[in-house]
Amino acid sequence: MLTSTVDIRARYSETDQMGRVYYSNYLVYFEVGRTHLIRQYWKSYSDLEKDGYFLPVLETHCRYHNPVGYDDLIRIESRLTFTRPTILHFDYVLTNPEKSFLIAEGYTEHCFMTRDGKPRRAPAELHRLVREGR
């Protein structure tokens, strides 16, 4: 398993009329955590695509616990595991460390695919990194 943490601030454009971050933006925060984790341990998403690997979303889930507003700090903790040779599973926990509360938690699953949409085994190097946890 690989883990990473990244902090961001909620932007004004992400809020609704009530001044709270709109629910669909949490999936964007998941993407921030996911791309940060992959880059931290392996390579950038754009390099993955140059190598012929694509990671479409198969499934997503988000449970909302406490709302956040404009300029609130959001800590995104991400964890990567494999469920099958072609399937990546990311877990996410979003917290506000300044106010000490849980914002949301969830997961996404992705399948390695070729450009033409055929399933593809994940690179052996990534399997090794996840297995070793580094």
N, C-alpha and C positions, 0 to 999 in steps of 0.2 A: 504494500500500500504506500502511496505517496501522498503527502499533505503539504499544503501551503496556505499562507495568509496574506491578504492584501487589504489595505484601507482605501476607501473612497469617501467622498462627500456627496450627499444627495443634491442634485442640481435643480434649480428652479423649474426648468422645463419638464422635469420628471414628476412634478406634483399636480394634483387635481384641484378642483374648486375649493375643497376643504383644506387645502394646504398640506395634504399628505401625499407621500409617494404613491403613484398609481400602481395598481397591483401587477400589471404586465411588466413593469420595469424590474421586478424582482428576477425575472428570467434573464434580463440583460445583466443584472448583477451576477447571476450564476455564470454567465458567459465570461464576464471579467475574471472571476475566480478560476474558471476552467482554463482560459488561455494563459493566465499568469502561471498556473501550476505546470502546464505543458512546457512553456518557455523556460521556467525555472529549472526543470529537471532534464529537458530533452532538447527541443527546438521550437521555433515559432510555428504558429498555425499556417502561415504563408509558406514556410519551408516544407511543411507536411504536404500541402497541396502541390508544390513544385515536384515533390517526390511521387506524386500520383495517389496520395491518400486523401480521402474525404471522410468527414465524420458527421453525417446527418443525424439529427435527433430522432430517436425511436420513441422515447417516452419521457415525460417530465411530471414532476409533482412538487407543489409548494404548499406548505402550511404556514399561515400568517399568525404571528403571536402578538406583536405590538407595532403600531404604526410609527413611521418616521416622517419628518418634514424636511423642508428646504435647509440645506447646509448641515444636517445632522451627519455625524460620522457613522459609517457603515463598515464594519470589519467582516470580510468575507473569508471564511475558512473553508477550504476545499479538500476533498479526499478522493483519490483515484484508486479503483480496483478493477479487475477483470472479472466478468461473469462467465464468459466463454472466449475462445481464441479471437473472435472478431468483435466482441462487445465490451465497450468501456462503460463503467458505472462511476459517476461522480456524485458524491454527497456534499451538501453545502449547509453551513450554519452561518447565519447573518446575525451579528450582535452590534450593539452600540456600546463601545467600551467607556465612553464618557459618562453615560447614564446607567451603565451596568444592567442592560436588559437584552433579552432575546428578541430579535426582530422577526426572523423567519428561518425555516429549515426546509430542505427538500433534496431532490435528486434529479439527474438527467441520465439517460442511457443513450449511447451512440454506437453506431455500427461502422467499422472500417469498410469503405467502399472504393471501387475504382471510379474514374471519371464517368464511365458509362453505366454506373449504378449496380455493379456486381459486387457481392460481398467479397472482402479480401481479409486475409489474416493480418493481424497487427504485426508490426515489425518485431522481430525477436529481441532487439535492443530494448524496446519499450517494455516488453514482458519481463525482461531481466531487471530493469530499473524498478518496476513495480514490485516484483518478487523480493528484491533486496531492500526495498524501501529507501532508495537513494537515487 
